[in-house]
């Protein structure tokens, strides 16, 4: 996939994530937390150039729009737990908690800092 096609796919998927979060964001506490997380992450330019994907209440980003690559890059994800947010790093089957917070902005800022530090 060339850079322009990837950029278009990223933009389209972020919009789909935002639209989905807005439509389900008032259902329950978990949905509201996920909605807050997606809205906060979408406002961050460092994340907006990466492909967003969600699974099992976890927002992750990737340098690829290919689902077979997702999760294999070692980039942490952010899980929305009711009103809390946890930044998790996966190493195979092992999971490390990097941050727990009640503030989605703090979780997003941590992930952005991690990406800058690891230059991914």
Number of C-alpha atoms within 10 A of each C-alpha: 10 6 8 9 11 17 17 11 18 24 18 14 18 22 14 13 20 20 15 13 20 17 12 14 18 13 9 10 14 18 21 19 25 28 24 21 25 25 19 18 27 20 12 14 10 15 20 17 18 21 22 27 19 15 9 7 16 19 20 23 24 23 16 17 20 10 10 8 11 18 18 12 14 13 20 26 24 29 24 28 17 15 16 17 24 21 23 20 18 16 14 9 5 7 11 11 12 16 15 17 14 15 16 26 18 16 26 23 15 17 25 17 13 15 15 11 9 9 7 11
